């Protein structure tokens, strides 16, 4: 599968880039798919973005569903959750119970769940 497309999905999933920036960069990636796997990933991601546009899903659900499409991204997200738990000194605290920063979206580990 395309590492570049997966990296783009990761950047969006961890809120490193906005949805508008994700769409702009994603459109460039669609021009020349490098493999059948990349083409299939792009098609599925585009379908999810259409679901967001039609308000069938919200942006939070989009992030989770995009992460579920990418094994590499899901692995990074899960690793980040483990690192957070180790740094907090409490391996039993699930990310979904960690208070979000004021006004921010739910954190990384929640995106790994489809």
CNS distance restraints for C-alpha pairs under 8 A (distance, minus, plus):
assign (resid   1 and name CA) (resid   6 and name CA) 7.90 0.50 0.50
assign (resid   1 and name CA) (resid  35 and name CA) 7.65 0.50 0.50
assign (resid   1 and name CA) (resid  37 and name CA) 5.15 0.50 0.50
assign (resid   1 and name CA) (resid  38 and name CA) 5.50 0.50 0.50
assign (resid   1 and name CA) (resid  41 and name CA) 7.77 0.50 0.50
assign (resid   2 and name CA) (resid   6 and name CA) 6.22 0.50 0.50
assign (resid   2 and name CA) (resid  34 and name CA) 7.53 0.50 0.50
assign (resid   2 and name CA) (resid  35 and name CA) 7.72 0.50 0.50
assign (resid   2 and name CA) (resid  37 and name CA) 7.18 0.50 0.50
assign (resid   2 and name CA) (resid  38 and name CA) 5.24 0.50 0.50
assign (resid   3 and name CA) (resid   7 and name CA) 5.92 0.50 0.50
assign (resid   4 and name CA) (resid   8 and name CA) 6.24 0.50 0.50
assign (resid   5 and name CA) (resid   9 and name CA) 6.30 0.50 0.50
assign (resid   5 and name CA) (resid  26 and name CA) 7.59 0.50 0.50
assign (resid   5 and name CA) (resid  29 and name CA) 6.98 0.50 0.50
assign (resid   5 and name CA) (resid  38 and name CA) 7.47 0.50 0.50
assign (resid   5 and name CA) (resid  42 and name CA) 7.79 0.50 0.50
assign (resid   6 and name CA) (resid  10 and name CA) 6.14 0.50 0.50
assign (resid   6 and name CA) (resid  70 and name CA) 6.30 0.50 0.50
assign (resid   6 and name CA) (resid  72 and name CA) 7.12 0.50 0.50
assign (resid   6 and name CA) (resid  73 and name CA) 6.39 0.50 0.50
assign (resid   7 and name CA) (resid  11 and name CA) 6.20 0.50 0.50
assign (resid   7 and name CA) (resid  73 and name CA) 7.36 0.50 0.50
assign (resid   8 and name CA) (resid  12 and name CA) 6.39 0.50 0.50
assign (resid   8 and name CA) (resid  22 and name CA) 7.12 0.50 0.50
assign (resid   8 and name CA) (resid  25 and name CA) 7.72 0.50 0.50
assign (resid   8 and name CA) (resid  26 and name CA) 7.50 0.50 0.50
assign (resid   9 and name CA) (resid  13 and name CA) 5.98 0.50 0.50
assign (resid   9 and name CA) (resid  22 and name CA) 7.79 0.50 0.50
assign (resid   9 and name CA) (resid  66 and name CA) 6.67 0.50 0.50
assign (resid   9 and name CA) (resid  67 and name CA) 7.00 0.50 0.50
assign (resid   9 and name CA) (resid  73 and name CA) 7.49 0.50 0.50
assign (resid  10 and name CA) (resid  14 and name CA) 6.17 0.50 0.50
assign (resid  10 and name CA) (resid  67 and name CA) 7.20 0.50 0.50
assign (resid  10 and name CA) (resid  73 and name CA) 5.68 0.50 0.50
assign (resid  11 and name CA) (resid  15 and name CA) 6.25 0.50 0.50
assign (resid  11 and name CA) (resid  16 and name CA) 5.01 0.50 0.50
assign (resid  11 and name CA) (resid  17 and name CA) 6.02 0.50 0.50
assign (resid  12 and name CA) (resid  16 and name CA) 5.77 0.50 0.50
assign (resid  12 and name CA) (resid  17 and name CA) 5.24 0.50 0.50
assign (resid  12 and name CA) (resid  18 and name CA) 6.63 0.50 0.50
assign (resid  12 and name CA) (resid  19 and name CA) 7.02 0.50 0.50
assign (resid  12 and name CA) (resid  22 and name CA) 6.28 0.50 0.50
assign (resid  12 and name CA) (resid  63 and name CA) 7.21 0.50 0.50
assign (resid  13 and name CA) (resid  63 and name CA) 5.09 0.50 0.50
assign (resid  13 and name CA) (resid  64 and name CA) 7.41 0.50 0.50
assign (resid  13 and name CA) (resid  66 and name CA) 7.67 0.50 0.50
assign (resid  13 and name CA) (resid  67 and name CA) 6.90 0.50 0.50
assign (resid  13 and name CA) (resid 108 and name CA) 7.33 0.50 0.50
assign (resid  13 and name CA) (resid 111 and name CA) 7.11 0.50 0.50
assign (resid  14 and name CA) (resid 107 and name CA) 7.52 0.50 0.50
assign (resid  14 and name CA) (resid 108 and name CA) 6.03 0.50 0.50
assign (resid  17 and name CA) (resid  21 and name CA) 6.03 0.50 0.50
assign (resid  17 and name CA) (resid  22 and name CA) 6.40 0.50 0.50
assign (resid  18 and name CA) (resid  22 and name CA) 6.10 0.50 0.50
assign (resid  19 and name CA) (resid  23 and name CA) 6.12 0.50 0.50
assign (resid  20 and name CA) (resid  24 and name CA) 6.25 0.50 0.50
assign (resid  21 and name CA) (resid  25 and name CA) 6.17 0.50 0.50
assign (resid  22 and name CA) (resid  26 and name CA) 5.78 0.50 0.50
assign (resid  23 and name CA) (resid  27 and name CA) 5.98 0.50 0.50
assign (resid  24 and name CA) (resid  28 and name CA) 6.79 0.50 0.50
assign (resid  25 and name CA) (resid  29 and name CA) 6.49 0.50 0.50
assign (resid  26 and name CA) (resid  30 and name CA) 6.36 0.50 0.50
assign (resid  27 and name CA) (resid  31 and name CA) 6.91 0.50 0.50
assign (resid  29 and name CA) (resid  33 and name CA) 6.88 0.50 0.50
assign (resid  30 and name CA) (resid  39 and name CA) 7.74 0.50 0.50
assign (resid  30 and name CA) (resid  42 and name CA) 6.66 0.50 0.50
assign (resid  33 and name CA) (resid  38 and name CA) 5.82 0.50 0.50
assign (resid  33 and name CA) (resid  39 and name CA) 5.43 0.50 0.50
assign (resid  34 and name CA) (resid  38 and name CA) 6.28 0.50 0.50
assign (resid  34 and name CA) (resid  39 and name CA) 7.47 0.50 0.50
assign (resid  35 and name CA) (resid  39 and name CA) 6.19 0.50 0.50
assign (resid  36 and name CA) (resid  40 and name CA) 6.10 0.50 0.50
assign (resid  37 and name CA) (resid  41 and name CA) 6.12 0.50 0.50
assign (resid  38 and name CA) (resid  42 and name CA) 6.02 0.50 0.50
assign (resid  39 and name CA) (resid  43 and name CA) 6.13 0.50 0.50
assign (resid  40 and name CA) (resid  44 and name CA) 6.22 0.50 0.50
assign (resid  41 and name CA) (resid  45 and name CA) 6.06 0.50 0.50
assign (resid  41 and name CA) (resid  69 and name CA) 7.18 0.50 0.50
assign (resid  42 and name CA) (resid  46 and name CA) 5.95 0.50 0.50
assign (resid  43 and name CA) (resid  47 and name CA) 6.18 0.50 0.50
assign (resid  44 and name CA) (resid  48 and name CA) 6.36 0.50 0.50
assign (resid  45 and name CA) (resid  49 and name CA) 6.26 0.50 0.50
assign (resid  45 and name CA) (resid  66 and name CA) 6.41 0.50 0.50
assign (resid  46 and name CA) (resid  50 and name CA) 6.24 0.50 0.50
assign (resid  47 and name CA) (resid  51 and name CA) 6.37 0.50 0.50
assign (resid  48 and name CA) (resid  52 and name CA) 6.42 0.50 0.50
assign (resid  48 and name CA) (resid  62 and name CA) 6.49 0.50 0.50
assign (resid  48 and name CA) (resid  65 and name CA) 7.64 0.50 0.50
assign (resid  48 and name CA) (resid  66 and name CA) 7.65 0.50 0.50
assign (resid  49 and name CA) (resid  53 and name CA) 6.26 0.50 0.50
assign (resid  49 and name CA) (resid  62 and name CA) 7.18 0.50 0.50
assign (resid  50 and name CA) (resid  54 and name CA) 6.15 0.50 0.50
assign (resid  51 and name CA) (resid  55 and name CA) 6.05 0.50 0.50
assign (resid  51 and name CA) (resid  56 and name CA) 5.11 0.50 0.50
assign (resid  51 and name CA) (resid  57 and name CA) 5.89 0.50 0.50
assign (resid  52 and name CA) (resid  56 and name CA) 5.89 0.50 0.50
assign (resid  52 and name CA) (resid  57 and name CA) 5.08 0.50 0.50
assign (resid  52 and name CA) (resid  58 and name CA) 5.82 0.50 0.50
assign (resid  52 and name CA) (resid  59 and name CA) 6.69 0.50 0.50
assign (resid  52 and name CA) (resid  62 and name CA) 6.92 0.50 0.50
assign (resid  57 and name CA) (resid  61 and name CA) 5.90 0.50 0.50
assign (resid  57 and name CA) (resid  62 and name CA) 6.61 0.50 0.50
assign (resid  58 and name CA) (resid  62 and name CA) 6.25 0.50 0.50
assign (resid  59 and name CA) (resid  63 and name CA) 6.31 0.50 0.50
assign (resid  60 and name CA) (resid  64 and name CA) 6.50 0.50 0.50
assign (resid  60 and name CA) (resid 105 and name CA) 7.33 0.50 0.50
assign (resid  60 and name CA) (resid 106 and name CA) 7.81 0.50 0.50
assign (resid  60 and name CA) (resid 111 and name CA) 7.85 0.50 0.50
assign (resid  61 and name CA) (resid  65 and name CA) 6.09 0.50 0.50
assign (resid  61 and name CA) (resid 111 and name CA) 7.92 0.50 0.50
assign (resid  62 and name CA) (resid  66 and name CA) 6.01 0.50 0.50
assign (resid  63 and name CA) (resid  67 and name CA) 6.19 0.50 0.50
assign (resid  63 and name CA) (resid 111 and name CA) 6.07 0.50 0.50
assign (resid  64 and name CA) (resid  68 and name CA) 6.27 0.50 0.50
assign (resid  64 and name CA) (resid 110 and name CA) 7.12 0.50 0.50
assign (resid  64 and name CA) (resid 111 and name CA) 3.90 0.50 0.50
assign (resid  64 and name CA) (resid 112 and name CA) 5.91 0.50 0.50
assign (resid  64 and name CA) (resid 113 and name CA) 6.23 0.50 0.50
assign (resid  64 and name CA) (resid 114 and name CA) 5.75 0.50 0.50
assign (resid  65 and name CA) (resid  69 and name CA) 6.58 0.50 0.50
assign (resid  65 and name CA) (resid 111 and name CA) 7.46 0.50 0.50
assign (resid  65 and name CA) (resid 113 and name CA) 7.94 0.50 0.50
assign (resid  65 and name CA) (resid 114 and name CA) 5.57 0.50 0.50
assign (resid  66 and name CA) (resid  70 and name CA) 6.96 0.50 0.50
assign (resid  67 and name CA) (resid  71 and name CA) 7.61 0.50 0.50
assign (resid  67 and name CA) (resid  73 and name CA) 5.85 0.50 0.50
assign (resid  67 and name CA) (resid  74 and name CA) 5.55 0.50 0.50
assign (resid  67 and name CA) (resid 111 and name CA) 6.31 0.50 0.50
assign (resid  67 and name CA) (resid 112 and name CA) 5.98 0.50 0.50
assign (resid  67 and name CA) (resid 114 and name CA) 7.99 0.50 0.50
assign (resid  68 and name CA) (resid  74 and name CA) 6.41 0.50 0.50
assign (resid  68 and name CA) (resid 111 and name CA) 7.83 0.50 0.50
assign (resid  68 and name CA) (resid 112 and name CA) 6.18 0.50 0.50
assign (resid  68 and name CA) (resid 113 and name CA) 7.05 0.50 0.50
assign (resid  68 and name CA) (resid 114 and name CA) 5.77 0.50 0.50
assign (resid  70 and name CA) (resid  74 and name CA) 6.19 0.50 0.50
assign (resid  71 and name CA) (resid  75 and name CA) 6.10 0.50 0.50
assign (resid  72 and name CA) (resid  76 and name CA) 6.40 0.50 0.50
assign (resid  73 and name CA) (resid  77 and name CA) 6.17 0.50 0.50
assign (resid  74 and name CA) (resid  78 and name CA) 6.12 0.50 0.50
assign (resid  74 and name CA) (resid 112 and name CA) 5.48 0.50 0.50
assign (resid  75 and name CA) (resid  79 and name CA) 6.10 0.50 0.50
assign (resid  76 and name CA) (resid  80 and name CA) 6.10 0.50 0.50
assign (resid  77 and name CA) (resid  81 and name CA) 6.38 0.50 0.50
assign (resid  77 and name CA) (resid 108 and name CA) 5.77 0.50 0.50
assign (resid  77 and name CA) (resid 109 and name CA) 5.81 0.50 0.50
assign (resid  77 and name CA) (resid 111 and name CA) 7.60 0.50 0.50
assign (resid  77 and name CA) (resid 112 and name CA) 6.51 0.50 0.50
assign (resid  78 and name CA) (resid  82 and name CA) 6.39 0.50 0.50
assign (resid  78 and name CA) (resid 108 and name CA) 7.85 0.50 0.50
assign (resid  78 and name CA) (resid 109 and name CA) 5.93 0.50 0.50
assign (resid  78 and name CA) (resid 112 and name CA) 6.91 0.50 0.50
assign (resid  79 and name CA) (resid  83 and name CA) 6.20 0.50 0.50
assign (resid  80 and name CA) (resid  84 and name CA) 6.13 0.50 0.50
assign (resid  80 and name CA) (resid 108 and name CA) 7.31 0.50 0.50
assign (resid  80 and name CA) (resid 109 and name CA) 7.51 0.50 0.50
assign (resid  81 and name CA) (resid  85 and name CA) 6.28 0.50 0.50
assign (resid  81 and name CA) (resid  95 and name CA) 6.77 0.50 0.50
assign (resid  81 and name CA) (resid 108 and name CA) 6.89 0.50 0.50
assign (resid  81 and name CA) (resid 109 and name CA) 5.55 0.50 0.50
assign (resid  82 and name CA) (resid  86 and name CA) 6.22 0.50 0.50
assign (resid  82 and name CA) (resid  91 and name CA) 7.77 0.50 0.50
assign (resid  83 and name CA) (resid  87 and name CA) 6.10 0.50 0.50
assign (resid  84 and name CA) (resid  88 and name CA) 6.08 0.50 0.50
assign (resid  85 and name CA) (resid  89 and name CA) 6.28 0.50 0.50
assign (resid  85 and name CA) (resid  90 and name CA) 5.67 0.50 0.50
assign (resid  85 and name CA) (resid  91 and name CA) 4.90 0.50 0.50
assign (resid  85 and name CA) (resid  92 and name CA) 7.50 0.50 0.50
assign (resid  85 and name CA) (resid  93 and name CA) 6.71 0.50 0.50
assign (resid  85 and name CA) (resid  94 and name CA) 7.90 0.50 0.50
assign (resid  86 and name CA) (resid  90 and name CA) 6.52 0.50 0.50
assign (resid  86 and name CA) (resid  91 and name CA) 6.10 0.50 0.50
assign (resid  93 and name CA) (resid  97 and name CA) 6.81 0.50 0.50
assign (resid  93 and name CA) (resid  98 and name CA) 7.36 0.50 0.50
assign (resid  94 and name CA) (resid  98 and name CA) 6.96 0.50 0.50
assign (resid  95 and name CA) (resid 107 and name CA) 6.87 0.50 0.50
assign (resid  95 and name CA) (resid 108 and name CA) 7.75 0.50 0.50
assign (resid  95 and name CA) (resid 109 and name CA) 6.00 0.50 0.50
assign (resid  95 and name CA) (resid 110 and name CA) 7.02 0.50 0.50
assign (resid  96 and name CA) (resid 106 and name CA) 7.20 0.50 0.50
assign (resid  96 and name CA) (resid 107 and name CA) 7.32 0.50 0.50
assign (resid  96 and name CA) (resid 109 and name CA) 7.45 0.50 0.50
assign (resid  96 and name CA) (resid 110 and name CA) 6.35 0.50 0.50
assign (resid 100 and name CA) (resid 104 and name CA) 6.05 0.50 0.50
assign (resid 100 and name CA) (resid 105 and name CA) 6.99 0.50 0.50
assign (resid 100 and name CA) (resid 106 and name CA) 6.26 0.50 0.50
assign (resid 100 and name CA) (resid 107 and name CA) 7.15 0.50 0.50
assign (resid 106 and name CA) (resid 110 and name CA) 6.66 0.50 0.50
assign (resid 107 and name CA) (resid 111 and name CA) 7.42 0.50 0.50
assign (resid 108 and name CA) (resid 112 and name CA) 7.32 0.50 0.50
assign (resid 109 and name CA) (resid 113 and name CA) 7.53 0.50 0.50
